[in-house]
Amino acid sequence: MTSPSVQAFPSEAGDRALREAMRDALWDHCRNSLGTARLLHQEDRPEALVATACRMAVETACRAALAQAGLTFEGDLAQALRRLQAPSDIWELQESGRASKRLAAAERAVAWIAGYLRREAPDRSWGS
């Protein structure tokens, strides 16, 4: 009977590298979604499109921060923000409202998460 190879099990350094790669990819998606939301709003596109891009920006930012913390996203954006100990008013989960209000809320939420990531991973730029 052979014993398992040490390489067969992920190392702490390997786990950290994978988590950082996931975090960085999610952050890039967040930034792209926020840019898309801004463009859609500027071009006066339907509010539903702006709202979707805003939600995607905040959700992927949360996923990036959770990945940094070694936590998983459970599918509930409000719960993810609570797990990150975000201020309760940082993101208004609204079903309706003006696109400008949704965009402003998304920008606030992404900026807060960027600040969180700056504290947790100061070696990377987290421009918001």
KATABEL-V872246 format. One record per run of one state. SS is the DSSP state (@ for helix, = for strand, . for the rest). FROM is the first residue (numbers start at 0). LEN is the number of residues. Records with the same first field share a line. If there is no record, write none. Layout:
SS = FROM-LEN / FROM-LEN
This chain:
. = 0-5 / 8-3 / 42-4 / 69-7 / 83-15 / 120-8
@ = 5-3 / 11-31 / 46-23 / 76-7 / 98-22
